[in-house]
Amino acid sequence: MNTTSCVVVVGYNGNRVHDIPKLRDLCKTLYNARLILLVEQIRPGDDQVADHVCTTSLAVEDVAASLELVAGCLNADRWKLIGVLPFSDRGVLLGAALASHYGLPGITPGEARAGLDKQIFRKLEASASQAPQDYRAVYSARIESLPELRQRVVELGGKAFIKPACEGASRGCRVIHHPSECDEAWQALKPYREGGIVLEELIQNAREYSWDYVAGSTWLTEKTTTEGAYRAEIQQVVPAPLTADVQVRLAEAGRHMSGLVSLDNGAYHNEVFLRSDGLTSAVETNMRPGGMHIWDLARLAFIDFDPWERWVRWAVEGTTETVDPVARGYCGIRLLRAPAGGLLRGAPDIEALARSLNIECVEAVYAKRLGDSVTALVQDNTSFIGHIVLFNEHYEQLSKDLLILAEAIESRVEVTCLAPPARAMG
């Protein structure tokens, strides 16, 4: 019997199912290979974006059993595995185990733990023998109880940043402005406590960037996050507009972070603070492609550059090439917020609205449908109702257009507010 070549994609975060067809098309075009998607539970649409879908646990404690299960399925159906693409934070561990087992490009399961668990990364950072001159490690501690949380926050001067140790997409991330907020923060993190909770010093008045890497090529992305109790990313611009010296400092920080974890990984999305004093600090390292369409922005912003293709070639052939992509302009994405909580009742035609404002729209997508429940409180990246993507040769014009168009859309979104449940008379 003949074998059929396949590439396995391990997991995906949030709504990133829409990126998988790009990978499937590349596997077919480049290697005549099928794409097999490994997920913890099959969601609607999974079978449309992959050639085959398999379910297995991605939990740390189940890696050995999941590896055995997947290897058994591949063997039974005569698949020849030629590449592994870890596409979610939770998928990095099993992806590493599969790559090691089959002798394919990738990292070791030990290295993968540091990419998944933010506390392991912080320990590596603290014990590093050297670091870039302008880089400062961030104070970080694992929290096991509410009394410990209160004590640590007081020790940090009453302000801190708390987040799950093993999550992505800004889930569970929040700012503590005063010790009195500890009870509420600890309660909100209940779903994530099993995977560990990390408390860090609150870095204020800093700007955020990401050092994005694929198969030897890197660039810097400018990030904008929401204000308030929760911190969710609302805007990204590729490439980040930076002076040469700041670019060097951020790139050194991003490269240092990847070196702490692994030199062999094909994709990184390392988030970096540029502090108000010009020093850099790590937010976190992610050993998978950046979210929020960052790779699509890069494909539009740079000349002859396709991060997706480079990643697939790395997974199959181990190809890395140190090439700095050349920009032809700036590409930005901005997420759209609901003006109120309730049911979505109306939303404007974004492309028609953009034309009326003389703004050229690259992409406009609503993530919520009419009748869906929406919220004005943005807790993570799933709270937004859609996004816009724009391109401009000039950064200042791109920034203005993103804000103008987003505000115009949001002011025309109609939401029916739901009445609070009536209280029973006592």
GIZI-V989944 format. One record per pair of residues at least 12 apart in sequence whose ideal C-beta (glycine too) atoms are under 6 Angstrom apart, sorted by the first residue. I is the first residue (numbers start at 1). J is the second residue. Records with the same first field share a line. If there is no record, write none. Layout:
BEGIN
I: J  J
END
This chain:
BEGIN
1: 78
3: 78  80
4: 79
5: 31  33  80  82
6: 33  34  36  79  81
7: 27  33  35  83
8: 36  38  84
9: 23  37  85  87
10: 38  86  91  94  95
11: 58  87  88  90  91
12: 87  88
13: 88  168  169
14: 169  382
17: 45  49
20: 49
21: 49
22: 308
26: 309  312
31: 316
33: 82
34: 51
35: 50  51
36: 52
37: 50  53
38: 54  56
39: 55
40: 58
42: 55
56: 69
58: 90  91  94
63: 93  94  97
66: 94
67: 97
81: 102
82: 316
83: 315  316
84: 98  99  104  106
85: 315
86: 288
87: 288
89: 116  168
92: 112  115  116  287
93: 112  116
96: 109  112
97: 109
105: 315  318
107: 262  264  265
111: 261  262
114: 261
115: 261  285  287
116: 166
117: 165  166
118: 165  198  284
119: 142  165  198
121: 285
122: 140
124: 260
125: 137  260
131: 256
132: 252  256
134: 249  279  280
135: 253  280
136: 279  281
138: 200  201  281
139: 201
140: 198  200
141: 199
142: 196  198
143: 197  199
146: 186
149: 182  186
150: 179  182
152: 199
153: 176  179  182
154: 179
156: 201
158: 178  179
159: 177  202
160: 176  199  202
161: 175  200  202
162: 174  185  199
163: 198
164: 192  195
165: 195  196  198
166: 195
169: 380  381
170: 232  380  381
171: 380
172: 189  192
173: 231
174: 229  230
175: 229
203: 273
205: 276
206: 273  275
207: 274
208: 223
209: 222  240  250  272
210: 269  271  290
211: 254  270  272
212: 269  290  294
213: 268
214: 267  307  310  311
215: 266  310  314  320
216: 320  321  322
217: 323  325
219: 239  325
220: 239  240  250
221: 236  238  240  294
222: 237  240
223: 236
226: 378
230: 379
232: 378  380  381
234: 335
235: 334
236: 292  294  333
237: 330  332
238: 297  298  301  331
239: 327
241: 395
249: 280
250: 272
253: 272  280
254: 270  272
257: 270  282  285
261: 285
265: 287
266: 311  314
267: 288  289  311
269: 286  290
270: 285
271: 283  284
292: 333
293: 333
295: 307
297: 331
300: 331  391
301: 327  331
302: 325  327
303: 326  328
305: 325
329: 391  393
330: 392  395  398
331: 391
332: 390  398  402
333: 387  389
334: 388  402  406
335: 384  387
336: 384  385  386  409
337: 410
338: 374  376  385  415
339: 410  413
340: 376  415  417
341: 375  376
342: 415  416  417  418
343: 416
344: 368  370  372  374
345: 414  416
346: 414
347: 366  413
348: 409  412
350: 364  409
351: 364
353: 408
354: 405
359: 401  405
362: 389  390  391
363: 389
364: 388
365: 386  387
366: 386
367: 386
368: 385
388: 405
390: 402
END
